[in-house]
Amino acid sequence: MKSLRTPLGVTTLLGLSLTMAPGAFAADAVTVDTDTPIGAYWEKNKDALGAATGEQQTFANGATQQTFENGVVTQGKYGGVQAVTGAAGEAFMKAGGAEKFGNAESAPWKHSHCGLSITTHDGKTRWLVVLDEKTQAGSYINLNSAEAKAWQAERSKIRACFTNNAVVETTPVLPEAPAEPEAPADTNFGDAANEIADARAVAAANGVAVAETGGELTKATADLVIQDFGGNISAIYSIAQDRALMINTDALASYLSNPGQYGTYLYQNEYTKHWKTGALELRALFYNTTAENCSTPVTWDDHGYALYSTGTAVISHYFIQYDDYGTCINWDNQTTASPVTWGVGLMDRTATGTEIDTTYDWSAAKYIPLQQVLELRVDANKVVYIKADAQGKPLADAKPVESSALTEALNLSDRGRFSSYNDWAAGGNWNIWNEMTMLGAPVAEATEATANGTTIVTQQFEGGTLVWTKGTAFMNAELNDLGQAKLAWYTALGL
């Protein structure tokens, strides 16, 4: 179903009776408060909904409802504003409406076993309410109940809806903790099928080798729906935004691990060719804003990432969006794309025990994801590091190692973003990784040797040896086999 930001129309009314009895919701004229979400929705769709026939009501379950000549509109935290019109609206109200079932999670949709239906949420329980006159309109089931789970397990075999309770009221099932239903057909997918189909068609037209049909729609989060098309191609759809993107499946996994990091707004797909190999890259762009109002080059508030896969690595590319003489453009800010994670075997953070180091208070440490270490500045002259897990916590049985040389050299740099420290910690100002980036975590204490008034500091890291002429701003890395393997892997990506 289309987003409620668009007016009611044929698409929204799909499957609903357009020949309902005149005045089915009729009553005395009622004023509609257009300052409320329901009122604002009615203002845009008054021709389809007709006049209000009841006052707006907010129930104990948190749902708000108002009836109109041609339907009922609900509003709540689980589905925003949704309209249920025609005979479907009558069936919903006769079954108990929002007072009993909470707000509708989406517009009505066709259930493969029950016909036209709707899912609702009352703050504790998700309900499936059947609205189809041709099946069992007015029947309902608690999707968290044992009865629902039993039906979901066997419905593909019996090919039937749950027991019809529309006439004979059954003992209500006590609400259970909200849980995602096992079967996709009972989940609020919004208009995922149509939007994903459109996105797939555009991708195919741009040369992406994508299957005509994908697997089952799956709820990844309360808002995001995903579909796997095989061949490392998937789709992602936002119910709230009513937008879909195609994305490499491994890149999708990276995105879902932390959507906020990359941007929660599904912006657009880009289809580019690798500068060296000519291979087609399917890029999914995510932004931190709706990308409707460009920022200026001064603030660069609107930013996000493009995610795509090379087949051997997931790549992220930082973008800024701004107004370029009246045109909203995406600009890579002169940065280079970088891998989201290291290749297999290049970053070992396997815990060898269960004890967590207590030498220092690691809660005050800075997490450096690229090297997967924690950095703790003990005092002005001492900095210690410890290997960390993917959540930024000290790795079990890892030991702290002092490595003050990195920050000493950083303090001597006139611009920290161009320092050897930044090359190691962040991959450099332009995000072009070099030998320093390949070092990993320090594994042994530093040693110093002085000759002819010059002090050379050396320290062993996972990927090689750090070499620093004390008192200078820059450092060198002499890579060992692991460091060379990292460098070869990164170079082969052709970024």
C-alpha positions as CSV (number, residue, x, y, z in Angstrom):
1,M,0.0,0.0,0.0
2,K,1.2,3.5,-0.8
3,S,2.4,5.8,1.9
4,L,-0.2,7.9,3.6
5,R,1.5,11.0,2.4
6,T,-0.2,10.4,-0.9
7,P,-4.0,10.9,-1.3
8,L,-6.4,8.0,-1.2
9,G,-6.9,6.5,-4.6
10,V,-7.4,3.2,-6.4
11,T,-4.2,1.8,-5.1
12,T,-5.1,2.5,-1.5
13,L,-8.6,1.2,-1.9
14,L,-7.4,-2.0,-3.6
15,G,-9.7,-4.8,-2.7
16,L,-12.2,-2.6,-0.9
17,S,-15.9,-2.4,-1.7
18,L,-16.7,0.7,-3.7
19,T,-20.4,0.0,-3.7
20,M,-21.1,0.1,0.0
21,A,-24.6,1.0,1.2
22,P,-25.1,4.8,1.3
23,G,-24.8,6.2,4.8
24,A,-23.2,3.1,6.2
25,F,-21.2,5.3,8.6
26,A,-23.8,8.1,8.5
27,A,-24.5,10.3,11.6
28,D,-24.9,13.9,12.5
29,A,-22.2,16.2,11.1
30,V,-19.2,16.4,13.3
31,T,-16.3,18.9,13.2
32,V,-12.9,17.5,12.3
33,D,-9.9,18.9,14.1
34,T,-7.4,19.3,11.3
35,D,-4.6,20.0,13.7
36,T,-4.5,16.3,14.7
37,P,-2.8,13.6,12.5
38,I,-6.2,12.1,11.6
39,G,-7.7,15.5,10.9
40,A,-4.8,16.5,8.7
41,Y,-5.1,13.2,6.8
42,W,-8.9,13.7,6.4
43,E,-8.2,17.2,5.0
44,K,-6.2,15.7,2.2
45,N,-8.6,12.9,1.5
46,K,-12.0,14.3,2.5
47,D,-13.6,13.5,-0.9
48,A,-12.8,9.8,-0.5
49,L,-13.7,9.7,3.3
50,G,-16.7,11.9,3.4
51,A,-17.9,13.8,6.4
52,A,-17.0,12.8,10.0
53,T,-19.7,10.7,11.7
54,G,-18.1,10.5,15.1
55,E,-15.8,12.4,17.4
56,Q,-12.2,11.6,17.4
57,Q,-11.5,9.1,20.3
58,T,-8.3,8.0,22.0
59,F,-8.5,4.7,23.9
60,A,-6.7,3.2,26.8
61,N,-4.5,1.2,24.5
62,G,-3.1,4.4,23.0
63,A,-4.9,4.2,19.6
64,T,-6.9,7.1,18.2
65,Q,-9.9,6.6,15.9
66,Q,-12.5,8.6,14.0
67,T,-15.3,7.4,11.8
68,F,-16.4,9.0,8.5
69,E,-19.1,8.4,6.0
70,N,-17.0,6.1,4.0
71,G,-14.6,4.6,6.5
72,V,-12.6,4.7,9.7
73,V,-9.2,6.2,10.2
74,T,-6.9,5.1,13.0
75,Q,-3.7,6.6,14.3
76,G,-1.0,5.3,16.7
77,K,2.7,4.7,17.3
78,Y,2.6,1.3,15.5
79,G,1.4,2.4,12.1
80,G,0.9,6.1,12.0
81,V,-2.3,7.2,10.3
82,Q,-4.2,4.5,8.4
83,A,-7.6,4.4,6.6
84,V,-9.9,1.4,6.4
85,T,-12.8,2.2,4.0
86,G,-15.9,0.7,2.5
87,A,-17.1,-2.7,3.6
88,A,-13.7,-3.4,5.1
89,G,-14.1,-0.4,7.4
90,E,-17.5,-1.7,8.5
91,A,-16.1,-5.1,9.2
92,F,-13.3,-3.6,11.3
93,M,-15.7,-1.5,13.4
94,K,-18.1,-4.4,13.9
95,A,-15.3,-6.6,15.2
96,G,-14.3,-4.0,17.8
97,G,-12.3,-1.3,16.0
98,A,-9.3,0.5,17.4
99,E,-10.7,0.3,20.9
100,K,-10.4,-3.4,20.9
101,F,-7.5,-4.0,18.5
102,G,-5.4,-0.8,18.6
103,N,-4.3,1.1,15.6
104,A,-4.0,-0.3,12.1
105,E,-0.4,-1.0,11.2
106,S,-1.0,-0.5,7.5
107,A,-3.7,-0.2,4.9
108,P,-5.7,-3.5,4.3
109,W,-3.9,-6.1,2.2
110,K,-4.8,-9.5,0.7
111,H,-3.9,-12.4,3.0
112,S,-3.1,-15.5,1.0
113,H,-5.4,-17.7,3.2
114,C,-7.9,-15.2,4.8
115,G,-8.5,-12.7,2.0
116,L,-8.6,-8.9,2.7
117,S,-7.1,-8.4,6.2
118,I,-5.3,-6.0,8.4
119,T,-2.8,-6.2,11.3
120,T,-3.2,-4.0,14.3
121,H,-1.3,-3.4,17.6
122,D,-2.9,-2.4,20.9
123,G,0.4,-1.8,22.7
124,K,0.7,-5.3,24.0
125,T,-0.7,-7.6,21.3
126,R,-0.6,-7.8,17.5
127,W,-3.9,-8.8,15.9
128,L,-4.8,-10.1,12.5
129,V,-8.4,-9.0,11.6
130,V,-10.1,-10.4,8.6
131,L,-12.1,-7.8,6.6
132,D,-13.1,-9.9,3.5
133,E,-16.9,-10.4,3.0
134,K,-16.1,-13.4,0.9
135,T,-14.2,-15.3,3.6
136,Q,-14.8,-14.6,7.3
137,A,-15.1,-10.8,7.8
138,G,-14.9,-9.7,11.4
139,S,-12.9,-12.7,12.6
140,Y,-9.6,-12.1,14.4
141,I,-6.6,-13.8,16.0
142,N,-3.9,-12.8,18.5
143,L,-0.7,-13.2,16.5
144,N,1.2,-13.8,19.7
145,S,-1.0,-16.6,20.9
146,A,-0.4,-20.4,20.9
147,E,-3.4,-20.7,18.6
148,A,-1.8,-18.4,16.0
149,K,1.5,-20.2,16.1
150,A,-0.2,-23.5,15.6
151,W,-2.1,-22.1,12.7
152,Q,1.0,-20.5,11.2
153,A,2.8,-23.8,11.4
154,E,0.1,-25.7,9.4
155,R,-1.6,-23.2,7.2
156,S,0.5,-23.9,4.1
157,K,-0.7,-27.5,4.3
158,I,-4.3,-26.9,5.2
159,R,-4.5,-23.8,3.0
160,A,-7.1,-22.2,5.2
161,C,-7.6,-19.2,7.5
162,F,-7.8,-19.6,11.3
163,T,-11.0,-20.7,12.9
164,N,-13.8,-18.2,12.2
165,N,-14.8,-16.5,15.5
166,A,-16.7,-13.6,13.9
167,V,-20.1,-14.7,15.2
168,V,-19.3,-16.7,18.3
169,E,-17.1,-14.8,20.6
170,T,-14.3,-16.9,22.0
171,T,-12.5,-16.4,25.3
172,P,-9.9,-13.8,24.7
173,V,-6.3,-14.9,24.9
174,L,-4.2,-13.0,27.5
175,P,-1.8,-10.6,25.8
176,E,1.7,-11.9,25.5
177,A,4.9,-10.1,24.9
178,P,5.0,-8.6,21.3
179,A,6.7,-10.9,18.9
180,E,7.3,-10.9,15.2
181,P,5.0,-13.5,13.5
182,E,6.7,-16.4,11.9
183,A,4.9,-16.0,8.6
184,P,5.6,-13.1,6.3
185,A,2.0,-12.9,5.2
186,D,0.9,-11.7,8.6
187,T,3.5,-9.0,8.9
188,N,3.0,-5.3,8.0
189,F,4.9,-5.0,4.8
190,G,3.4,-1.7,3.7
191,D,3.8,-1.5,-0.1
192,A,7.0,-3.4,-0.1
193,A,6.1,-5.8,-2.9
194,N,5.3,-3.0,-5.4
195,E,8.1,-0.7,-4.4
196,I,10.7,-3.5,-4.5
197,A,9.4,-4.7,-7.9
198,D,9.9,-1.1,-9.3
199,A,13.4,-0.9,-7.8
200,R,14.3,-4.3,-9.2
201,A,13.1,-3.3,-12.7
202,V,15.2,-0.2,-12.6
203,A,18.3,-2.1,-11.5
204,A,17.8,-4.7,-14.3
205,A,17.4,-1.9,-16.8
206,N,20.7,-0.5,-15.6
207,G,22.5,-3.8,-16.2
208,V,22.3,-5.5,-12.8
209,A,21.9,-9.3,-13.1
210,V,18.9,-9.8,-10.8
211,A,16.3,-12.5,-10.7
212,E,12.8,-11.7,-11.7
213,T,11.4,-13.0,-8.4
214,G,12.9,-13.0,-4.9
215,G,12.4,-14.9,-1.8
216,E,9.8,-14.2,0.9
217,L,9.5,-10.7,2.3
218,T,11.0,-10.5,5.7
219,K,10.8,-8.0,8.5
220,A,14.4,-6.9,9.4
221,T,13.2,-4.2,11.9
222,A,9.9,-2.6,12.8
223,D,10.3,-0.4,9.8
224,L,12.5,-2.2,7.3
225,V,11.5,-5.1,5.0
226,I,14.0,-7.0,3.0
227,Q,13.9,-9.5,0.2
228,D,16.7,-11.8,-1.1
229,F,16.9,-12.2,-4.9
230,G,20.0,-14.5,-4.8
231,G,23.3,-13.8,-6.5
232,N,24.3,-11.4,-3.7
233,I,21.4,-9.1,-4.6
234,S,18.7,-8.1,-2.2
235,A,16.2,-5.3,-1.7
236,I,15.4,-3.1,1.3
237,Y,12.2,-1.2,1.9
238,S,11.2,1.3,4.5
239,I,7.5,1.3,5.5
240,A,7.6,4.8,7.0
241,Q,9.3,6.2,3.9
242,D,7.6,4.0,1.3
243,R,10.9,3.7,-0.5
244,A,12.9,0.7,-1.7
245,L,16.5,0.2,-2.8
246,M,18.4,-2.7,-4.3
247,I,21.6,-3.6,-2.5
248,N,24.2,-6.3,-2.4
249,T,23.2,-8.9,0.2
250,D,26.5,-8.7,2.1
251,A,26.3,-4.9,2.1
252,L,22.8,-5.2,3.4
253,A,24.1,-7.2,6.4
254,S,26.6,-4.5,7.1
255,Y,23.9,-1.8,6.9
256,L,21.5,-3.6,9.2
257,S,24.2,-4.0,11.8
258,N,24.1,-0.3,12.4
259,P,21.6,1.7,10.2
260,G,22.2,4.9,12.2
261,Q,25.9,4.9,11.3
262,Y,25.3,4.9,7.6
263,G,22.0,6.9,7.5
264,T,18.4,5.9,8.0
265,Y,16.9,7.5,4.9
266,L,16.8,5.3,1.8
267,Y,17.9,7.8,-0.8
268,Q,18.6,6.2,-4.2
269,N,20.6,3.6,-6.2
270,E,23.5,4.5,-8.3
271,Y,25.0,2.2,-11.0
272,T,28.6,2.9,-11.7
273,K,31.5,1.0,-13.4
274,H,34.7,0.3,-11.6
275,W,37.4,2.7,-12.9
276,K,39.8,-0.1,-13.6
277,T,37.9,-3.4,-14.2
278,G,34.7,-1.9,-15.7
279,A,32.7,-4.1,-13.4
280,L,29.2,-2.8,-12.6
281,E,28.8,-1.6,-9.0
282,L,25.3,-1.5,-7.5
283,R,25.5,1.3,-4.9
284,A,22.8,1.9,-2.3
285,L,22.9,5.5,-0.9
286,F,21.7,6.1,2.6
287,Y,21.5,9.6,4.1
288,N,21.0,11.0,7.6
289,T,18.2,13.3,6.4
290,T,15.3,13.0,3.9
291,A,17.5,14.6,1.3
292,E,14.7,17.1,0.5
293,N,16.6,20.2,1.6
294,C,20.2,20.4,0.6
295,S,22.7,21.9,3.1
296,T,25.4,24.3,2.0
297,P,29.1,23.5,1.5
298,V,29.6,25.5,4.7
299,T,27.7,23.2,7.0
300,W,27.6,19.9,5.1
301,D,24.8,18.8,7.5
302,D,23.3,16.3,5.0
303,H,25.6,13.3,4.6
304,G,25.5,9.6,4.3
305,Y,27.1,6.6,2.7
306,A,27.0,4.5,-0.4
307,L,27.3,0.8,0.3
308,Y,28.2,-1.8,-2.3
309,S,30.1,-5.1,-2.7
310,T,33.1,-6.0,-4.8
311,G,32.5,-9.7,-4.2
312,T,35.4,-9.9,-1.8
313,A,34.6,-7.0,0.4
314,V,31.8,-4.6,1.4
315,I,32.7,-1.0,0.6
316,S,31.4,2.2,2.1
317,H,31.8,5.6,0.5
318,Y,31.1,8.8,2.5
319,F,29.0,11.4,0.7
320,I,27.9,14.9,1.4
321,Q,24.9,16.4,-0.2
322,Y,24.6,20.1,-0.8
323,D,23.1,22.8,-3.0
324,D,25.4,23.4,-6.0
325,Y,24.0,26.6,-7.7
326,G,20.4,25.4,-7.4
327,T,21.1,21.7,-8.0
328,C,21.1,19.2,-5.1
329,I,24.2,17.0,-5.7
330,N,26.0,14.2,-4.0
331,W,29.7,14.9,-3.5
332,D,32.3,12.4,-2.2
333,N,34.2,15.2,-0.5
334,Q,37.4,14.0,-2.1
335,T,37.4,10.8,0.0
336,T,38.1,7.4,-1.3
337,A,35.8,4.4,-0.6
338,S,36.9,2.0,2.1
339,P,36.1,-1.6,3.2
340,V,33.6,-2.0,6.0
341,T,35.6,-4.9,7.4
342,W,39.0,-6.5,6.9
343,G,39.2,-9.6,4.7
344,V,39.0,-13.1,6.2
345,G,41.9,-13.9,8.5
346,L,43.3,-10.4,8.4
347,M,41.9,-9.1,11.7
348,D,41.9,-11.8,14.4
349,R,40.0,-10.9,17.5
350,T,39.3,-14.3,18.9
351,A,39.1,-14.4,22.7
352,T,41.5,-16.9,24.2
353,G,40.0,-16.9,27.7
354,T,37.3,-15.2,29.8
355,E,39.2,-12.7,32.0
356,I,38.9,-9.0,31.3
357,D,41.8,-6.8,32.1
358,T,41.3,-4.6,35.1
359,T,44.6,-2.7,35.1
360,Y,42.8,0.4,33.8
361,D,39.3,1.8,33.6
362,W,38.6,0.9,30.0
363,S,35.2,2.7,30.2
364,A,37.0,5.9,29.6
365,A,38.9,4.6,26.5
366,K,38.3,5.6,22.9
367,Y,37.3,2.8,20.5
368,I,39.2,2.7,17.2
369,P,37.1,0.4,14.9
370,L,39.6,0.3,12.0
371,Q,42.2,-1.4,14.3
372,Q,39.6,-2.8,16.7
373,V,41.5,-1.5,19.7
374,L,40.8,0.7,22.7
375,E,43.0,3.7,23.3
376,L,43.3,5.1,26.8
377,R,45.3,8.2,27.5
378,V,46.4,7.6,31.0
379,D,48.2,10.9,31.4
380,A,49.9,13.5,29.2
381,N,52.9,11.2,28.6
382,K,51.3,7.7,28.6
383,V,48.9,6.0,26.2
384,V,47.9,2.4,26.4
385,Y,46.1,0.1,23.9
386,I,44.2,-3.2,24.2
387,K,42.6,-5.4,21.6
388,A,38.8,-5.1,21.6
389,D,35.8,-7.0,20.4
390,A,33.4,-5.8,17.7
391,Q,31.3,-4.0,20.4
392,G,34.3,-1.9,21.5
393,K,34.9,-3.8,24.8
394,P,38.2,-5.2,26.0
395,L,38.9,-8.6,24.4
396,A,38.9,-11.4,27.0
397,D,42.5,-12.3,28.1
398,A,44.0,-9.4,26.0
399,K,46.7,-7.4,27.8
400,P,47.3,-3.7,27.6
401,V,50.4,-2.4,25.7
402,E,51.8,1.1,26.0
403,S,52.4,2.9,22.7
404,S,52.9,6.6,23.4
405,A,54.9,7.2,20.2
406,L,51.8,7.4,18.1
407,T,50.3,10.3,20.0
408,E,53.7,11.9,20.6
409,A,54.1,12.2,16.8
410,L,50.5,13.3,16.5
411,N,51.2,16.2,18.9
412,L,54.1,17.3,16.6
413,S,51.9,17.4,13.5
414,D,50.7,20.8,12.4
415,R,47.5,19.1,11.0
416,G,46.4,16.0,12.8
417,R,44.2,14.8,9.9
418,F,47.4,14.4,7.8
419,S,49.4,12.7,10.5
420,S,50.8,9.2,10.7
421,Y,48.5,8.6,13.6
422,N,45.5,9.3,11.5
423,D,46.8,7.0,8.8
424,W,46.8,4.3,11.4
425,A,43.6,5.1,13.3
426,A,41.3,6.2,10.5
427,G,42.9,5.3,7.2
428,G,44.1,8.8,6.5
429,N,42.5,12.1,5.7
430,W,41.6,11.1,2.1
431,N,40.7,7.6,3.3
432,I,43.5,6.1,1.2
433,W,45.0,3.4,3.4
434,N,48.7,2.9,3.5
435,E,51.4,0.9,5.3
436,M,50.5,2.5,8.6
437,T,46.9,1.4,8.3
438,M,48.1,-2.2,8.1
439,L,49.9,-2.3,11.4
440,G,46.9,-3.4,13.6
441,A,47.4,-3.4,17.4
442,P,50.7,-3.0,19.3
443,V,51.8,-6.3,20.8
444,A,55.1,-5.4,22.5
445,E,56.6,-2.5,24.4
446,A,58.6,0.1,22.4
447,T,62.4,0.2,22.4
448,E,64.7,3.2,21.9
449,A,68.2,3.4,20.4
450,T,70.2,6.6,20.3
451,A,73.1,7.3,17.9
452,N,74.7,10.6,17.0
453,G,72.0,12.4,18.9
454,T,69.1,10.8,17.0
455,T,66.7,8.5,18.9
456,I,65.0,5.8,16.9
457,V,61.9,4.3,18.5
458,T,60.7,0.9,17.2
459,Q,57.7,-1.1,18.3
460,Q,56.2,-4.4,17.2
461,F,52.6,-4.4,16.0
462,E,50.4,-7.2,14.7
463,G,51.2,-6.3,11.1
464,G,54.9,-5.2,11.4
465,T,57.2,-2.8,13.1
466,L,56.5,0.9,13.8
467,V,59.7,3.0,13.2
468,W,59.8,6.6,14.4
469,T,62.6,9.1,14.6
470,K,61.8,10.7,17.9
471,G,60.9,14.4,17.7
472,T,59.6,14.2,14.2
473,A,56.0,14.3,13.1
474,F,55.9,11.3,10.8
475,M,56.5,7.6,11.2
476,N,57.2,4.5,9.0
477,A,55.8,1.0,9.0
478,E,57.9,-2.0,8.1
479,L,55.3,-4.7,7.3
480,N,55.6,-8.4,8.2
481,D,53.8,-11.2,6.4
482,L,50.4,-10.3,7.9
483,G,50.9,-6.6,7.1
484,Q,51.9,-7.5,3.6
485,A,48.8,-9.7,3.2
486,K,46.6,-6.8,4.4
487,L,48.2,-4.4,1.9
488,A,47.9,-6.9,-1.0
489,W,44.2,-7.5,-0.2
490,Y,43.5,-3.8,0.0
491,T,45.4,-3.0,-3.2
492,A,43.5,-5.7,-5.0
493,L,40.2,-3.9,-4.3
494,G,41.2,-1.2,-6.7
495,L,39.8,1.6,-4.7
